[in-house]
Structures are given as C-alpha cells and as structure tokens.
C-alpha cells in the first residue's frame, strides 16, 4: 500500500506562484512515476505533470513552461512549483503514484488551489 499526502494549496492572485508538496509512505520506493493531476469544477481530472525514478519529466500542454515538477527520492516526496498562475489553473490538485509508466494506482486526498483577484 502507498499513502500520499498533499500540502501547499491556497488562494493566490493571477500571476502569482505556489509550491505544492506531496509526501508518500508505505511501499513508495517501488513507485516509478510520481506526479500531479487536477480537477476543476464540472470538468474531468486531467494530467498536470509527472517525474519518473530516472528523472524524466512530462507536462500537460496547458502548464508547460509555467510549472516544474521535482522529486526527492530519499524523502519520498514530489513537488510542483507553479508560476504565472492563471484563473484557469483553479482546481483540486491530486498527487499520484504509479509503479510503472502507466496510469496512477494511488492518489492523495487533494489540495485546493484557487487563482483569483
């Protein structure tokens, strides 16, 4: 089993920045891929970013160039640095983990990010 806990969400003005953190426990070291998805009200959950155990990163098209995903393997943590935030980035952000390059098998409880003036 793997448990994921997110933190760092909140309210930020357009153009601002936030850093999300996710700490894993349990069988987290067997997870090849860790990353982030988000779900806005009335919309389906969408992929944001991920990072594999060998450091390869992947980004969704709408966040590329603004968001940066990183991983601290000894600390069982993954981070999402979000810059130049837009109101369209408002969503619940979920940490996710997968044992390979397939769909996530584990999810955190989510943290709310609201971008508004």
N, C-alpha and C positions, 0 to 999 in steps of 0.2 A: 504494500500500500504506500501511497505517496500523499502527503498533505501539503497544500500550498496556501500561504497567507500573504495577501497583498496589503500595501500601505502606501500613503503618499498622495492620495487623491484630494480633491478640494475644488474651491472656486478660484478662477483666475481670469483676468481680463484678456481680451483678444490681443495677440502679440506677445503674451507672457509665456512663462516656462513653468514646467512641473517635472518632478522626478518621481516615478513610481518604483517601488521595491517589491520584490516577492521572495520570500524565504521558504524553502522546502524542507521537509523532514520525511523520515521513513526511508523507502528504497529509492531516494532521489538520485543517487550516484549512478543508477542504471538508466537514467533518462538521457537519451542522446540529444534531444531537442527540447529547449525551453523557450517560452515566448509569451506573446500577448495577443489577445483578441479583444474586440469591443462590441458593445451592442447599444445602439441608440434607441430611444423610444419609438416603437412602431416599426423597427427595422430588424433584419436578421443579424445574427452575430457575424462579424467579419474579421478576417485576419489583419493584424497590425504589423507584427514583427516577430522574428524568431532567431535563435542562435543555436548552432549545433555544438557538440562537445569539442570539435576541432576548430571552433571559432568562426565558422561560416555564418554570415548573416543574410537574412531575407526580409524584405519590407513590402507592405502593401503600397499600391500606387499612390494613394492619397497622402501618405505620410513620408514618402521617400524624400530625403533631403532636409526634413524637419525633425524627425525622430531618430534616436540612436539606441539600439539595444546592446546590452553588455551582460557579461556573466562572470560571477566569482565562484568558481567551482569549489574551492575549499570551504567557502561559507554557504554553499548550497543556495546561492542567491542569483537572481536575474533582475536587471534594472531596465527601465525605459525612460530615457531622457527625452522630454518633449519640449520643443522650442517653437516659437512663432505660432502659438496655438490659435485656432480659429473656432468660431461657434460650432462649425460642423464637426469638430472633434469632441463635442459633448457626448458622453456615453458612460456606461459602466464598463470598466476595463478589467478583464479577467486574465490572470496568469494561467499558463497552460504548460503541460509537460507531456512528452511522448518518448517511448523507448527507442523509436527509430525516426525516420523522416516522414512517417505517416501522420494521420490525424491525432490530435491530442487525446490521451487517455485519462488525463487528470486535470482538474480545474480548481482554481481558487474560488472564493466566495464573491469576489468582485469588489472594486473600489470606484466610487463615483468621481468623474471629472466633469466639471461644468465650466464652460468658457463663455463668459457674459460680461458686458459692461454694466 
